[in-house]
Amino acid sequence: MSKDQPLSWAEFERVEMRVGTVVSAEPFPEARNPSYRLVIDFGELGERKTSAQITDKYSPEELVGRQVIAVVNFPPKQIASMMSECLVLGGMEGKLITLLRPDEVVANGTRVG
């Protein structure tokens, strides 16, 4: 399937986008590009680790406690010394990423659709 081909409704429904709260954020010097190692609480789904190249816009201190939206049903992916278990979503303007989040606090694990 090419990027120009429309996504079917059934394909979209398979993407598990969930709201979670960042419980820890720290520099990830082993990553190829400047990144943070994040641990995100997805409620009943548990905590998941990921790497995010968001060091140009965010500090670790402002990430902890912030709700984010992530895809949680991709297969785990090895990133340097860590196995990434989700993909945090954001708007991309060149290399600058602005994280997506809900307007109001919602329960961790809430499905986005």
Phi and psi in degrees as GROMACS dihedral restraints (atoms count N, CA, C in turn):
[ dihedral_restraints ]
;  ai    aj    ak    al  type     phi  dphi    fc
    3     4     5     6     1   -88.4    20    10
    4     5     6     7     1   165.0    20    10
    6     7     8     9     1   -63.6    20    10
    7     8     9    10     1   -23.1    20    10
    9    10    11    12     1   -83.7    20    10
   10    11    12    13     1   -13.5    20    10
   12    13    14    15     1   -79.1    20    10
   13    14    15    16     1   134.0    20    10
   15    16    17    18     1   -61.9    20    10
   16    17    18    19     1   147.0    20    10
   18    19    20    21     1   -84.7    20    10
   19    20    21    22     1   135.7    20    10
   21    22    23    24     1   -76.5    20    10
   22    23    24    25     1   159.2    20    10
   24    25    26    27     1   -61.2    20    10
   25    26    27    28     1   -40.4    20    10
   27    28    29    30     1   -62.3    20    10
   28    29    30    31     1   -39.2    20    10
   30    31    32    33     1   -65.3    20    10
   31    32    33    34     1   -43.4    20    10
   33    34    35    36     1   -61.4    20    10
   34    35    36    37     1   -41.8    20    10
   36    37    38    39     1   -62.8    20    10
   37    38    39    40     1   -23.4    20    10
   39    40    41    42     1   -76.4    20    10
   40    41    42    43     1   -18.5    20    10
   42    43    44    45     1   -79.2    20    10
   43    44    45    46     1   116.8    20    10
   45    46    47    48     1   -92.8    20    10
   46    47    48    49     1    93.7    20    10
   48    49    50    51     1   -95.6    20    10
   49    50    51    52     1   125.8    20    10
   51    52    53    54     1  -131.7    20    10
   52    53    54    55     1   154.7    20    10
   54    55    56    57     1   -89.8    20    10
   55    56    57    58     1   135.8    20    10
   57    58    59    60     1  -143.1    20    10
   58    59    60    61     1   165.3    20    10
   60    61    62    63     1  -112.3    20    10
   61    62    63    64     1   130.6    20    10
   63    64    65    66     1   -69.8    20    10
   64    65    66    67     1   121.7    20    10
   66    67    68    69     1  -102.2    20    10
   67    68    69    70     1   -20.7    20    10
   69    70    71    72     1  -153.7    20    10
   70    71    72    73     1   147.4    20    10
   72    73    74    75     1  -145.7    20    10
   73    74    75    76     1   126.7    20    10
   75    76    77    78     1  -147.0    20    10
   76    77    78    79     1   154.2    20    10
   78    79    80    81     1   -55.6    20    10
   79    80    81    82     1   147.5    20    10
   81    82    83    84     1  -124.1    20    10
   82    83    84    85     1    74.8    20    10
   84    85    86    87     1   -64.1    20    10
   85    86    87    88     1   -20.6    20    10
   87    88    89    90     1   -73.5    20    10
   88    89    90    91     1   -19.2    20    10
   90    91    92    93     1   -67.4    20    10
   91    92    93    94     1   150.1    20    10
   93    94    95    96     1   -62.6    20    10
   94    95    96    97     1   -41.6    20    10
   96    97    98    99     1  -112.0    20    10
   97    98    99   100     1   153.7    20    10
   99   100   101   102     1   -53.8    20    10
  100   101   102   103     1   125.0    20    10
  102   103   104   105     1  -149.5    20    10
  103   104   105   106     1   166.3    20    10
  105   106   107   108     1  -113.3    20    10
  106   107   108   109     1   149.1    20    10
  108   109   110   111     1   -95.3    20    10
  109   110   111   112     1   119.4    20    10
  111   112   113   114     1  -112.6    20    10
  112   113   114   115     1   144.3    20    10
  114   115   116   117     1  -117.2    20    10
  115   116   117   118     1   127.1    20    10
  117   118   119   120     1  -122.7    20    10
  118   119   120   121     1   133.0    20    10
  120   121   122   123     1   -91.2    20    10
  121   122   123   124     1   117.4    20    10
  123   124   125   126     1  -108.1    20    10
  124   125   126   127     1    33.7    20    10
  126   127   128   129     1    62.4    20    10
  127   128   129   130     1  -124.9    20    10
  129   130   131   132     1   -61.2    20    10
  130   131   132   133     1   -21.5    20    10
  132   133   134   135     1   -79.1    20    10
  133   134   135   136     1   -11.0    20    10
  135   136   137   138     1    87.5    20    10
  136   137   138   139     1  -172.1    20    10
  138   139   140   141     1   -92.2    20    10
  139   140   141   142     1   143.2    20    10
  141   142   143   144     1  -131.0    20    10
  142   143   144   145     1   147.9    20    10
  144   145   146   147     1  -101.1    20    10
  145   146   147   148     1   150.8    20    10
  147   148   149   150     1  -158.5    20    10
  148   149   150   151     1   168.0    20    10
  150   151   152   153     1  -115.6    20    10
  151   152   153   154     1   138.0    20    10
  153   154   155   156     1  -135.2    20    10
  154   155   156   157     1   128.8    20    10
  156   157   158   159     1   -87.6    20    10
  157   158   159   160     1    71.1    20    10
  159   160   161   162     1  -126.7    20    10
  160   161   162   163     1    22.6    20    10
  162   163   164   165     1   -69.4    20    10
  163   164   165   166     1   -22.2    20    10
  165   166   167   168     1   -73.2    20    10
  166   167   168   169     1   -23.7    20    10
  168   169   170   171     1  -113.4    20    10
  169   170   171   172     1   -24.8    20    10
  171   172   173   174     1  -128.9    20    10
  172   173   174   175     1   149.4    20    10
  174   175   176   177     1  -102.0    20    10
  175   176   177   178     1   157.4    20    10
  177   178   179   180     1   -56.9    20    10
  178   179   180   181     1   -37.7    20    10
  180   181   182   183     1   -62.8    20    10
  181   182   183   184     1   -37.6    20    10
  183   184   185   186     1   -81.3    20    10
  184   185   186   187     1   -11.5    20    10
  186   187   188   189     1   -84.0    20    10
  187   188   189   190     1   -36.8    20    10
  189   190   191   192     1   -64.1    20    10
  190   191   192   193     1   126.4    20    10
  192   193   194   195     1    93.2    20    10
  193   194   195   196     1    -9.5    20    10
  195   196   197   198     1   -83.7    20    10
  196   197   198   199     1   135.9    20    10
  198   199   200   201     1   -81.6    20    10
  199   200   201   202     1   142.2    20    10
  201   202   203   204     1  -135.2    20    10
  202   203   204   205     1   169.5    20    10
  204   205   206   207     1  -116.4    20    10
  205   206   207   208     1   133.9    20    10
  207   208   209   210     1  -142.4    20    10
  208   209   210   211     1   153.8    20    10
  210   211   212   213     1   -86.6    20    10
  211   212   213   214     1   125.3    20    10
  213   214   215   216     1  -110.0    20    10
  214   215   216   217     1     0.5    20    10
  216   217   218   219     1  -115.3    20    10
  217   218   219   220     1    23.4    20    10
  219   220   221   222     1   -77.9    20    10
  220   221   222   223     1   154.1    20    10
  222   223   224   225     1   -67.2    20    10
  223   224   225   226     1   150.2    20    10
  225   226   227   228     1   -56.0    20    10
  226   227   228   229     1   147.6    20    10
  228   229   230   231     1  -133.0    20    10
  229   230   231   232     1   130.7    20    10
  231   232   233   234     1   -74.0    20    10
  232   233   234   235     1   122.5    20    10
  234   235   236   237     1  -125.6    20    10
  235   236   237   238     1   107.5    20    10
  237   238   239   240     1    52.7    20    10
  238   239   240   241     1  -122.0    20    10
  240   241   242   243     1   -91.0    20    10
  241   242   243   244     1     7.9    20    10
  243   244   245   246     1  -126.3    20    10
  244   245   246   247     1   146.4    20    10
  246   247   248   249     1   -94.0    20    10
  247   248   249   250     1   113.2    20    10
  249   250   251   252     1   -78.3    20    10
  250   251   252   253     1   133.5    20    10
  252   253   254   255     1  -114.4    20    10
  253   254   255   256     1     1.0    20    10
  255   256   257   258     1  -160.8    20    10
  256   257   258   259     1   171.2    20    10
  258   259   260   261     1  -127.1    20    10
  259   260   261   262     1   111.9    20    10
  261   262   263   264     1   -73.0    20    10
  262   263   264   265     1   138.7    20    10
  264   265   266   267     1  -101.2    20    10
  265   266   267   268     1   146.8    20    10
  267   268   269   270     1  -160.4    20    10
  268   269   270   271     1   161.4    20    10
  270   271   272   273     1   -81.1    20    10
  271   272   273   274     1   133.4    20    10
  273   274   275   276     1  -108.2    20    10
  274   275   276   277     1   123.0    20    10
  276   277   278   279     1  -120.9    20    10
  277   278   279   280     1    95.1    20    10
  279   280   281   282     1    66.5    20    10
  280   281   282   283     1  -124.6    20    10
  282   283   284   285     1   -95.9    20    10
  283   284   285   286     1    -3.6    20    10
  285   286   287   288     1   -86.0    20    10
  286   287   288   289     1   124.4    20    10
  288   289   290   291     1  -113.7    20    10
  289   290   291   292     1   127.7    20    10
  291   292   293   294     1  -106.6    20    10
  292   293   294   295     1   117.7    20    10
  294   295   296   297     1   -63.6    20    10
  295   296   297   298     1   143.2    20    10
  297   298   299   300     1   -85.9    20    10
  298   299   300   301     1   143.5    20    10
  300   301   302   303     1  -156.1    20    10
  301   302   303   304     1   159.3    20    10
  303   304   305   306     1   -72.3    20    10
  304   305   306   307     1   155.2    20    10
  306   307   308   309     1   -65.6    20    10
  307   308   309   310     1   -33.2    20    10
  309   310   311   312     1  -126.6    20    10
  310   311   312   313     1   157.5    20    10
  312   313   314   315     1   -66.5    20    10
  313   314   315   316     1   131.2    20    10
  315   316   317   318     1  -127.8    20    10
  316   317   318   319     1   168.4    20    10
  318   319   320   321     1   -63.7    20    10
  319   320   321   322     1   137.5    20    10
  321   322   323   324     1   -59.4    20    10
  322   323   324   325     1   136.1    20    10
  324   325   326   327     1    96.3    20    10
  325   326   327   328     1    -7.6    20    10
  327   328   329   330     1   -57.3    20    10
  328   329   330   331     1   131.9    20    10
  330   331   332   333     1   -77.9    20    10
  331   332   333   334     1   140.5    20    10
  333   334   335   336     1  -102.7    20    10
  334   335   336   337     1   136.0    20    10
